[in-house]
């Protein structure tokens, strides 16, 4: 039988908490593909950030206007297949995987056979923030969450790495955690620009 102190001591001091975001050619998992995949560790910072060459999609004008990832930018990149083992290994060993509005991201990951570990907690910050932000069923945007928590400008929105930074910032604010040093450094760098 565990006593409270023994139980607390058995929990890792720095569990593996990963944040992620994807940019895609569109929202249809049947036809569209991942263009950028970013993973950030709460304690270590960026652990994976790559542009990805689609296997079949050659053009994505509608979403290109949003995330500004052009076919030219990814033409010499690897496809998702080259990154699967790395991404799977990160997610397999994570205690918790967090994103913002991740339902579609998870569908794209499933399509590409990228899964999290069996005991990994998957957490959508958008659902928690929606309870704070509004009483209706509307899911607030990441921009709304960032504005609510006064997130400084961390860079160009709709870049999966920047969106992941914003998600970490909002998560830390929502739960009253200490800002990780790597994120403090990014915030300070952006303020000085």
Sine and cosine of phi, psi and omega as CSV:
sin_phi,cos_phi,sin_psi,cos_psi,sin_omega,cos_omega
0.00,0.00,0.71,-0.70,0.02,-1.00
-1.00,0.05,0.70,-0.71,0.22,-0.97
-1.00,-0.03,0.34,-0.94,-0.09,-1.00
-0.78,0.62,-0.75,0.66,-0.03,-1.00
-0.89,0.46,-0.66,0.75,0.01,-1.00
-0.91,0.42,-0.63,0.77,0.01,-1.00
-0.90,0.43,-0.73,0.68,0.00,-1.00
-0.88,0.48,-0.65,0.76,0.00,-1.00
-0.92,0.40,-0.42,0.91,-0.03,-1.00
-0.99,0.17,-0.22,0.97,0.03,-1.00
-0.99,0.11,0.71,-0.70,0.02,-1.00
-0.87,0.50,0.59,-0.81,0.05,-1.00
-0.94,0.34,-0.60,0.80,0.04,-1.00
-0.84,-0.55,0.99,0.14,0.04,-1.00
-0.90,0.44,0.33,-0.94,0.02,-1.00
-0.99,0.15,0.97,-0.23,0.02,-1.00
-0.90,-0.43,0.93,-0.37,-0.06,-1.00
-0.94,-0.33,0.63,-0.77,0.10,-0.99
-0.92,-0.40,0.56,-0.83,-0.01,-1.00
-0.54,-0.84,0.32,-0.95,0.12,-0.99
-0.41,-0.91,0.45,-0.89,0.03,-1.00
-0.80,-0.60,0.46,-0.89,0.26,-0.97
-0.88,-0.48,0.65,-0.76,-0.08,-1.00
-0.79,-0.61,0.18,-0.98,0.06,-1.00
-0.96,0.29,-0.29,0.96,0.02,-1.00
0.05,-1.00,-0.14,-0.99,-0.09,-1.00
-0.98,-0.18,0.02,1.00,-0.06,-1.00
-0.99,-0.11,0.93,-0.38,-0.05,-1.00
-0.91,0.42,-0.32,0.95,0.00,-1.00
-0.95,0.30,-0.61,0.79,-0.10,-1.00
-0.91,-0.41,-0.50,0.87,-0.14,-0.99
-1.00,0.00,0.23,-0.97,-0.09,-1.00
-0.64,-0.77,0.27,-0.96,0.02,-1.00
-0.97,0.25,0.70,-0.71,0.05,-1.00
-0.94,-0.35,-0.51,0.86,0.01,-1.00
-0.56,-0.83,0.66,-0.75,-0.03,-1.00
-0.72,-0.70,0.85,-0.53,-0.01,-1.00
-0.81,-0.59,0.69,-0.72,0.05,-1.00
-0.74,-0.68,0.76,-0.65,-0.02,-1.00
-0.81,-0.59,0.74,-0.67,0.08,-1.00
-1.00,0.02,0.73,-0.68,-0.04,-1.00
-0.81,0.58,-0.59,0.80,-0.10,-1.00
-0.99,-0.13,-0.41,0.91,-0.11,-0.99
-0.95,-0.32,-0.35,0.94,-0.09,-1.00
1.00,-0.10,-0.50,-0.87,-0.10,-1.00
-0.91,0.41,0.80,-0.60,0.09,-1.00
-0.91,-0.42,-0.28,0.96,0.05,-1.00
-0.33,-0.94,0.76,-0.65,0.09,-1.00
-0.40,-0.92,0.95,-0.30,-0.05,-1.00
-0.65,-0.76,0.60,-0.80,0.26,-0.97
-0.99,0.16,0.52,-0.85,-0.12,-0.99
-0.76,-0.65,0.74,-0.67,0.02,-1.00
-0.99,0.16,0.82,-0.57,0.05,-1.00
-0.91,0.42,0.51,-0.86,0.03,-1.00
-0.97,0.23,-0.61,0.79,-0.09,-1.00
-0.85,-0.52,-0.64,0.77,-0.06,-1.00
-0.89,0.45,0.74,-0.67,0.01,-1.00
-0.93,-0.36,-0.31,0.95,-0.06,-1.00
-0.51,-0.86,0.55,-0.83,-0.01,-1.00
-0.46,-0.89,0.85,0.52,-0.11,-0.99
-0.81,0.58,-0.67,0.74,-0.06,-1.00
-0.88,0.47,-0.75,0.66,-0.03,-1.00
-0.99,0.16,-0.41,0.91,0.06,-1.00
-0.86,0.51,-0.59,0.81,0.03,-1.00
-0.91,0.41,-0.38,0.93,-0.02,-1.00
-1.00,-0.01,-0.81,0.58,-0.09,-1.00
-0.99,-0.14,-0.16,0.99,0.07,-1.00
0.88,0.47,0.44,0.90,0.10,-0.99
-1.00,-0.07,0.90,-0.43,-0.07,-1.00
-0.99,-0.11,0.35,-0.94,0.10,-0.99
-0.84,0.55,-0.57,0.82,0.02,-1.00
-0.88,0.48,-0.62,0.78,-0.04,-1.00
-0.92,0.40,-0.46,0.89,-0.09,-1.00
-0.93,-0.36,-0.01,1.00,-0.11,-0.99
-0.87,0.49,-0.50,0.86,0.00,-1.00
-0.98,-0.22,0.15,0.99,0.01,-1.00
-0.99,0.11,0.23,-0.97,0.09,-1.00
-0.98,0.18,0.41,-0.91,0.12,-0.99
-0.98,0.22,0.14,-0.99,-0.02,-1.00
-0.86,0.50,-0.51,0.86,-0.02,-1.00
-0.83,0.56,-0.61,0.79,-0.03,-1.00
-0.93,0.36,-0.37,0.93,-0.06,-1.00
-0.97,-0.25,-0.13,0.99,-0.11,-0.99
-0.82,0.58,-0.73,0.68,-0.06,-1.00
-0.88,0.47,-0.68,0.73,0.00,-1.00
-0.89,0.45,-0.74,0.67,-0.03,-1.00
-0.91,0.42,-0.72,0.69,0.01,-1.00
-0.85,0.52,-0.67,0.74,-0.02,-1.00
-0.90,0.44,-0.66,0.75,0.04,-1.00
-0.89,0.46,-0.76,0.65,-0.05,-1.00
-0.94,0.34,-0.57,0.83,-0.03,-1.00
-0.88,0.47,-0.57,0.82,-0.06,-1.00
-0.99,-0.13,0.07,1.00,-0.01,-1.00
-0.98,0.17,0.61,-0.79,0.12,-0.99
-0.99,0.16,-0.55,0.83,-0.04,-1.00
-0.54,-0.84,0.67,-0.74,0.05,-1.00
-0.85,-0.52,0.81,-0.59,-0.12,-0.99
-0.81,-0.59,0.64,-0.77,0.11,-0.99
-0.51,-0.86,-0.02,-1.00,0.00,-1.00
-0.85,-0.52,0.91,-0.42,-0.04,-1.00
0.89,0.45,0.83,0.55,-0.23,-0.97
-0.99,-0.10,0.04,1.00,-0.06,-1.00
-0.82,0.57,-0.74,0.67,-0.01,-1.00
-0.94,0.34,-0.60,0.80,0.05,-1.00
-0.85,0.52,-0.69,0.72,0.00,-1.00
-0.90,0.44,-0.58,0.82,0.06,-1.00
-0.90,0.43,-0.67,0.74,0.03,-1.00
-0.91,0.41,-0.63,0.78,0.05,-1.00
-0.89,0.45,-0.68,0.73,0.01,-1.00
-0.88,0.48,-0.68,0.73,0.03,-1.00
-0.83,0.56,-0.62,0.78,-0.02,-1.00
-1.00,-0.08,0.27,0.96,0.08,-1.00
0.85,0.52,0.65,0.76,0.08,-1.00
-0.93,-0.36,0.90,-0.44,-0.05,-1.00
-0.82,-0.57,0.37,-0.93,0.11,-0.99
-1.00,0.00,0.20,-0.98,0.01,-1.00
-0.89,0.46,0.40,-0.92,-0.02,-1.00
-0.85,0.53,-0.59,0.81,-0.05,-1.00
-0.99,-0.17,0.13,0.99,-0.02,-1.00
-0.98,0.21,0.71,-0.71,0.07,-1.00
-1.00,0.09,0.78,-0.63,0.08,-1.00
-0.97,-0.23,0.80,-0.60,-0.13,-0.99
-0.76,-0.65,0.83,-0.55,0.04,-1.00
-0.98,-0.18,0.96,-0.29,-0.05,-1.00
-0.89,0.45,-0.47,0.88,0.00,-1.00
-0.86,0.51,-0.64,0.77,-0.02,-1.00
-0.91,0.41,-0.64,0.77,0.05,-1.00
-0.92,0.39,-0.70,0.71,-0.02,-1.00
-0.91,0.42,-0.55,0.83,-0.01,-1.00
-0.88,0.47,-0.51,0.86,0.04,-1.00
-0.94,0.33,-0.52,0.85,0.03,-1.00
-0.98,0.20,-0.63,0.78,-0.21,-0.98
-1.00,0.09,-0.62,0.78,-0.07,-1.00
-0.48,-0.88,0.36,-0.93,0.01,-1.00
-1.00,-0.08,-0.18,0.98,-0.01,-1.00
-1.00,-0.01,-0.08,-1.00,-0.05,-1.00
-1.00,0.02,0.09,1.00,0.02,-1.00
-0.93,0.36,0.68,-0.74,0.04,-1.00
-1.00,-0.08,0.90,-0.43,-0.04,-1.00
-0.93,0.37,0.53,-0.85,0.01,-1.00
-0.95,0.32,0.29,-0.96,0.09,-1.00
-0.88,0.47,-0.58,0.82,0.04,-1.00
-0.87,0.49,-0.68,0.74,0.04,-1.00
-0.89,0.46,-0.66,0.75,0.02,-1.00
-0.90,0.44,-0.71,0.71,0.00,-1.00
-0.88,0.47,-0.67,0.74,0.02,-1.00
-0.91,0.41,-0.66,0.75,-0.02,-1.00
-0.86,0.51,-0.66,0.75,-0.02,-1.00
-1.00,-0.10,0.22,0.98,0.05,-1.00
0.81,0.59,0.71,0.71,0.05,-1.00
-0.93,0.38,0.78,-0.62,0.04,-1.00
-0.93,0.37,0.27,-0.96,0.05,-1.00
-0.91,0.41,0.90,-0.43,-0.02,-1.00
-0.98,-0.21,0.03,1.00,-0.01,-1.00
0.70,-0.71,-0.22,-0.98,-0.09,-1.00
-0.94,0.33,0.87,-0.49,0.05,-1.00
-0.89,0.46,0.40,-0.92,-0.01,-1.00
0.93,0.36,0.36,0.93,0.30,-0.95
-0.98,-0.21,0.79,-0.61,-0.14,-0.99
-0.88,0.48,-0.50,0.87,0.03,-1.00
-0.94,0.35,-0.70,0.71,0.01,-1.00
-0.90,0.44,-0.68,0.73,0.03,-1.00
-0.89,0.46,-0.55,0.83,0.05,-1.00
-0.94,0.35,-0.67,0.74,0.09,-1.00
-0.84,0.55,-0.70,0.71,-0.02,-1.00
-0.89,0.45,-0.65,0.76,0.03,-1.00
-0.88,0.47,-0.69,0.73,0.05,-1.00
-0.88,0.48,-0.73,0.69,-0.02,-1.00
-0.84,0.54,-0.75,0.66,-0.02,-1.00
-0.91,0.41,-0.65,0.76,0.03,-1.00
-0.86,0.51,-0.73,0.68,0.01,-1.00
-0.87,0.49,-0.66,0.75,0.02,-1.00
-0.92,0.39,-0.72,0.69,-0.03,-1.00
-0.85,0.53,-0.67,0.74,-0.10,-1.00
-0.99,-0.17,0.12,0.99,0.08,-1.00
0.89,0.46,0.58,0.82,0.01,-1.00
-1.00,0.04,0.29,-0.96,0.11,-0.99
-0.95,0.32,0.65,-0.76,0.04,-1.00
-0.93,0.38,0.80,-0.60,0.03,-1.00
-0.88,0.48,0.54,-0.84,-0.05,-1.00
-0.84,0.55,-0.70,0.72,-0.03,-1.00
-0.87,0.50,-0.58,0.81,0.01,-1.00
-0.97,0.25,-0.62,0.79,0.10,-0.99
-0.83,0.55,-0.68,0.73,0.00,-1.00
-0.88,0.47,-0.65,0.76,0.02,-1.00
-0.91,0.41,-0.70,0.71,0.01,-1.00
-0.87,0.50,-0.72,0.69,0.00,-1.00
-0.89,0.45,-0.66,0.75,0.01,-1.00
-0.89,0.46,-0.68,0.73,0.01,-1.00
-0.91,0.40,-0.60,0.80,0.01,-1.00
-0.91,0.42,-0.57,0.82,-0.04,-1.00
-0.98,0.18,-0.20,0.98,0.02,-1.00
-0.99,0.13,0.00,0.00,0.00,0.00
